Amino acid sequence: MAFSTSPRPALQPRFIQHKKEAFWFYQLVSVAYDQIFKPQHWNEDMRDDALEPTDLRDPELKVVDVGGGTGFATLGIIKSIHPKNVTILDQSPHQLAKAKQREALKECTIIEGDAEDLPFPTDSVDRYVSAGSIEYWPDPQRGIKEAYRVLKPEGLACIIGPVYPTFWLSCFFADLWMLFPKEEEYIEWFEKAGFKDVKLKRIGPNWYRGARRFGLVIGCSVTGVKRGSGDSPLQLGPKAEDVNKPVNPFVFLLRFILGTIAAAYYVLVPIYMWVMDKIVPEGQAF
């Protein structure tokens, strides 16, 4: 598999890659998230394609959807898994309020929580799914280590997230906005956490030809299998972000505004890609 190799700048402020900023960002966008923002980068076909490697054939599997938000990925999970066996976890009560309104998810357990400090016992779930959440984690390695811990032996984790672009302007806005990992970074994080059989599958809308040049907000599905019982062998220090630490409200507001402006670029990119798909002859990248 060929990985992207474009260099990243040393300074990566990533204005929304913090729990507090992501919390308020989603309070702002949750009103129209499912109708306006998500369909551009994350539709039902992509979701089902991304979940396919997770092997959800047994309806009695116990599944956690971490960073589950409004429950869009969960709707794909419960196509195969009984809702009573599914837990949705997210730090945003505004997003979870949308999930609670979905009739199909009424039997799911819906809780607030932190992807880097999961409220589940070690060796307790069969499948771990996280779609569109890793880009907001201050410490992705810690979140993937937690995925390893809560899984049962031979349990499978699936993380679905963005990919780093190669076009210079997209790189600029990606590094301003939130975490866009490179494909090899996903694999390295999984392997360091202790997973075996790590695999990466590229996903994207049918009309998103050549989009890896510009980056995909949802661009790959990475899976790994837990080797044995117990916690991950990886040892980490303190968390990267203390959510209880006071913040300067003026600095916070400035960062939030700049991050939201950067996010607007990734609202415009799929519009551009859709137009190009209509005018560029089939088979040609752009």
C-alpha positions in Angstrom: 0.0 0.0 0.0 1.3 3.4 -0.9 1.3 6.0 1.9 1.4 9.8 1.6 4.7 11.3 2.3 4.1 15.1 2.2 5.9 16.8 5.1 4.0 18.6 7.8 5.0 21.9 9.5 6.6 21.7 12.9 4.0 24.0 14.3 0.5 22.6 14.2 -1.9 24.7 16.2 -5.0 22.7 15.2 -7.6 25.1 16.7 -10.4 22.5 17.2 -8.2 19.6 18.3 -8.9 20.0 21.9 -11.8 18.6 24.0 -13.1 22.0 25.1 -13.0 23.5 21.7 -14.6 20.4 20.1 -17.3 20.6 22.7 -18.3 24.1 21.8 -17.7 23.6 18.1 -20.3 20.8 18.1 -22.7 22.8 20.2 -22.5 25.3 17.3 -22.9 22.9 14.4 -25.1 20.2 16.0 -28.2 22.1 15.0 -27.5 21.4 11.3 -24.8 18.7 11.5 -26.7 15.8 10.0 -28.4 17.8 7.3 -25.7 20.1 6.0 -22.1 19.3 7.2 -22.0 15.5 7.4 -23.5 14.5 4.0 -20.6 16.2 2.2 -18.0 13.8 3.6 -19.8 10.9 5.3 -22.8 9.3 3.7 -24.6 5.9 4.2 -22.7 4.1 1.5 -19.4 5.3 2.9 -20.4 4.3 6.4 -21.4 0.8 5.4 -18.2 0.4 3.4 -16.1 1.6 6.3 -17.8 -0.8 8.8 -17.5 -3.8 6.5 -14.1 -4.9 7.9 -15.5 -4.8 11.5 -17.2 -8.2 11.0 -20.5 -7.4 12.7 -22.2 -10.6 11.7 -23.2 -11.9 15.2 -26.2 -9.8 16.5 -25.1 -10.6 20.1 -21.7 -9.0 19.9 -21.2 -6.2 22.5 -20.2 -3.0 20.6 -19.2 0.4 21.7 -19.4 3.4 19.4 -16.9 5.9 20.8 -17.4 9.5 19.7 -20.7 8.3 18.3 -22.3 11.8 18.2 -25.7 11.9 16.6 -25.7 8.1 16.1 -25.1 8.0 12.4 -22.4 5.3 12.5 -24.5 3.5 15.1 -27.4 3.2 12.6 -25.0 1.2 10.5 -23.9 -1.0 13.4 -27.4 -1.9 14.4 -28.1 -3.2 10.9 -26.4 -6.3 12.2 -26.1 -5.9 16.0 -29.1 -5.9 18.4 -29.4 -2.3 19.7 -29.5 -3.5 23.3 -25.9 -4.6 22.9 -24.7 -1.2 21.6 -23.3 1.7 23.7 -22.9 5.2 22.2 -20.4 7.4 24.0 -19.6 11.0 23.2 -18.4 14.1 25.2 -21.0 16.3 23.5 -24.4 16.3 25.1 -25.7 18.3 22.1 -24.8 15.6 19.7 -26.0 12.9 22.0 -29.4 14.7 22.2 -29.8 14.0 18.5 -29.0 10.3 19.0 -31.6 10.1 21.7 -34.2 11.4 19.3 -33.6 8.5 16.8 -36.3 5.9 17.3 -34.0 3.1 16.0 -31.5 3.8 18.8 -34.0 3.8 21.7 -32.6 0.5 23.0 -29.0 1.6 22.8 -27.2 2.8 25.9 -26.2 6.4 25.4 -23.7 8.0 27.7 -21.3 11.0 28.0 -17.6 10.1 28.2 -14.0 10.7 27.2 -12.5 8.6 24.4 -9.1 8.8 26.2 -10.6 7.5 29.5 -13.3 5.0 28.7 -15.8 4.1 31.5 -15.7 0.4 30.5 -13.9 -2.5 32.2 -10.9 -4.1 30.7 -11.7 -7.0 28.3 -15.4 -6.2 28.3 -16.5 -5.6 24.6 -16.3 -7.5 21.4 -16.1 -4.5 19.0 -14.9 -1.0 19.3 -16.0 1.5 16.6 -15.1 5.2 16.4 -16.1 7.2 13.3 -15.2 10.8 12.8 -13.8 11.3 16.3 -10.1 10.8 16.3 -9.5 14.1 14.5 -10.5 15.9 17.8 -8.4 13.8 20.2 -5.5 15.7 21.7 -3.6 12.3 22.1 -4.7 9.8 19.4 -2.3 7.2 20.7 -4.0 7.3 24.2 -7.4 6.8 22.6 -6.3 3.8 20.6 -4.6 2.4 23.7 -8.0 2.6 25.5 -9.6 0.8 22.6 -7.2 -2.0 23.1 -7.8 -2.2 26.8 -11.6 -2.4 26.7 -11.7 -5.1 24.0 -11.9 -8.8 24.8 -9.1 -11.0 23.5 -9.4 -11.3 19.7 -11.8 -8.4 19.8 -11.6 -6.0 16.9 -11.2 -2.2 16.9 -12.3 0.0 13.9 -11.3 3.7 13.7 -12.7 5.7 10.8 -11.2 9.1 10.2 -9.7 11.7 7.9 -6.5 11.5 5.8 -3.8 14.1 5.4 -3.9 16.0 2.1 -1.1 16.7 -0.3 -2.4 20.0 -1.9 -0.6 22.9 -0.1 -3.7 24.9 0.6 -5.6 21.9 2.0 -2.5 21.1 4.1 -2.6 24.6 5.5 -6.3 24.5 6.5 -6.1 20.9 7.7 -3.2 21.8 10.1 -5.2 24.8 11.3 -8.4 23.0 11.9 -8.0 19.6 13.4 -5.9 16.4 13.2 -5.7 14.8 9.7 -3.4 11.8 10.3 -1.4 10.2 7.6 -2.2 6.6 6.7 1.1 5.3 8.2 0.4 7.2 11.4 -2.9 5.3 11.9 -1.1 2.0 11.5 1.8 3.0 13.8 -0.7 4.0 16.5 -2.5 0.6 16.3 0.7 -1.4 16.3 2.2 0.5 19.2 -1.0 -0.1 21.2 -0.5 -3.8 20.7 -2.9 -4.7 17.9 -2.2 -7.4 15.4 -3.5 -7.8 11.8 -3.7 -4.1 11.4 -5.4 -3.1 8.1 -6.3 0.2 6.4 -9.1 0.6 3.9 -9.5 3.8 1.9 -13.1 5.2 1.6 -14.7 8.2 0.0 -17.8 9.4 -1.9 -18.1 8.0 -5.4 -17.8 11.5 -6.9 -14.6 12.4 -4.9 -12.1 11.5 -7.6 -8.6 12.5 -6.7 -9.7 13.7 -3.3 -6.7 12.5 -1.5 -4.9 15.4 -2.9 -7.3 17.7 -1.0 -7.9 15.5 2.0 -11.0 13.7 3.2 -12.8 14.5 6.4 -13.7 10.8 6.4 -11.1 9.0 4.4 -10.1 5.6 5.8 -11.2 2.8 8.0 -8.4 1.1 10.1 -8.9 -2.1 12.0 -6.8 -4.2 14.4 -7.3 -7.3 16.5 -6.5 -7.5 20.2 -3.7 -10.0 20.9 -4.6 -11.1 24.4 -6.3 -10.2 27.7 -5.4 -7.2 29.8 -4.3 -3.7 29.1 -2.2 -2.5 26.3 1.6 -3.1 26.7 2.1 0.6 25.8 2.9 2.9 28.7 2.0 6.6 28.4 2.5 9.7 30.6 -0.1 12.2 31.7 -2.9 13.3 29.4 -2.1 15.9 26.8 -5.0 18.1 27.9 -6.5 18.8 31.3 -10.1 19.7 30.7 -10.4 21.1 34.3 -7.6 23.6 33.8 -8.9 27.2 33.5 -8.5 28.8 30.0 -8.2 32.4 28.9 -11.6 33.2 27.5 -10.2 35.6 24.9 -7.6 33.2 23.6 -10.2 30.4 23.6 -12.6 32.6 21.5 -9.9 33.6 19.1 -8.8 29.9 18.6 -12.4 28.9 18.2 -13.2 31.5 15.5 -10.0 30.7 13.6 -10.8 27.0 13.8 -14.3 27.5 12.5 -13.0 29.5 9.6 -10.6 26.7 8.7 -13.5 24.3 8.9 -15.3 26.3 6.3 -12.7 25.4 3.8 -13.6 21.8 4.1 -17.2 22.7 3.5 -16.2 24.3 0.2 -13.8 21.5 -0.9 -16.6 18.9 -1.6 -18.6 21.4 -3.6 -15.5 22.0 -5.8 -15.0 18.2 -6.1 -18.6 17.7 -7.1 -18.4 20.3 -9.8 -15.1 18.9 -11.1 -16.6 15.4 -11.2 -19.3 16.7 -13.5 -17.0 18.5 -16.0 -13.8 16.4 -16.0 -14.0 13.3 -18.3 -14.5 10.0 -16.4 -11.2 8.2 -15.6 -9.2 11.4 -15.2 -8.0 12.6 -11.7 -8.1 16.2 -10.8 
